[in-house]
């Protein structure tokens, strides 16, 4: 008992000593007002880890910033005082090199590296003037691209004869046109769109399958739901001339046929139970409700998983925090109003409310479907205020009436376009965009969102045309 | 005129060879005389299980499922060594994404697969010379290469390099592999020709150039 008390005294003392004890949710927005052209602000905001190791612990940049922030004002600062003081503090340390990597803070901010991490700094590598008999180093190299794209999209290298024939084509324009044709051919292959192909690999962390719980084909020991439906919808939305956003917004299902693999739209599947009026793509699939809602009254796990996997925002890493005033309300009495929890739950809980009527695992009659007054029917005794939980929620600061509106806002957001582009960038280039690739990356996701109208097939052609992909 | 006709026929015959066959044996290429220009991006990628299996199968004209199996039953790349090669295993242990880095056992697995594939191809070709796909028409005296420095041996080196690395061999590579034949004979190996074929094949398939892209 004494040890326990002592530990809490230590924790409290540490928080008082740290001044502004926790990361401030407004920080990202203010930062981007100050540096609108910073790469961290291209359709997103920097996460808390830009300044913090883990709040309240600061990294080198956060420490330098805190020393200039509202000097003399009593701590803790209110959000308003913090937001008012931050721009001048940011300006005051622009010329400094907080992490000691030889590059000033402001240069790192503009070039997309981390001013608080000495291992993150702008690349200084440059093209060297020597010859290379195999590659056109530092330039877009069509021979290199041809070999690479067949590996990436078809799963195998071309033959020597094919490479020779490619190089014998009359012009670079002709070779480029052939490359476009090959992308379209290879994206029809089983390697790309078939079961366990490249698209399925992209979907694994989103679907998070569990073999023992699989129903239908490849049934597991405790069959609860068929997640191959989720893969089918995902693959359908990523292929041909389909809108990628429908992975979140579809009010239809997708049937998969094999030999060769084909995906087609259907209005019903025996494995899916949510009625058409309440469907929101893979967010409301039988598997998502089984695995991410499970037995929970307020399935924060479902909301955070969708936020992470389709929008690229991991609340556990303090990404995508858009605090809602007056939140969290803690309707299910989980203690999330504590200061340490509230910083994230002020965003997460309003994201979760639209899931209130989506049932997870229960008796077969009620499992994995939309049930009006679900909390009143099944969870009345879970917490004193549980039935006050609204269906209305908030995403990106925008109020939404239900999960379908949530899905619409999410699917139309910059975050969705960035996340989708990042998925394919990682798949084809092998890493998240580096600072020196940032300009091409930003142009690519913006085209995906605007002129390409969320068609992944067009996005793939764009990525292959980048220097990041094609310059060895 | 007659010469042109012959040339046309030769070109037509080449076209008949299909996608995986290789053109006739050219002279080896001179290697770069000094350091080559380095990549500024340095974005070399490991092929991973499916691509390695497919490329080894194509290079050696093997069925994809026969490239390498453990106990003759379980495919090396698709099953037994999948994760060591950067694959995923989502349905059982919940490995949804590749680690993104090669593991300490990855080189061992690459060697295992390359050796298995090369052994299968060499054994099959030597066992049924009439149907041999790659290791064919190499004159032997007993179990030795009849002429390690001969055109047939050089042609085989060229063919393997083209099939696996999609380029012609450098002159120094050819000379090195010819030296290897002599070195193997000097060890007293009972089947030096076969051992050399396996070794050249293994050296090319397991090279960094073959398994990264």
Interface residues (C-beta under 8 A of the other chain):
Chain A: X125 X126 X127 X128 X129 X130 X131 X132 X133 X134 X135 X137 X138 X147 X148 X151 X155 X156 X157 X158 X159 X160 X161 X162 X163 X164 X191 X201 X204 X205 X208 X209 X210 X211 X214 X218 X429 X430 X431 X468 X471 X472
Chain B: X17 X19 X20 X21 X22 X23 X29 X32 X34 X35 X36 X37 X38 X39 X40 X41 X42 X43 X45 X47 X50 X51 X54 X55 X58 X88 X90 X91 X92 X94 X96 X97 X162 X163 X166 X167 X213
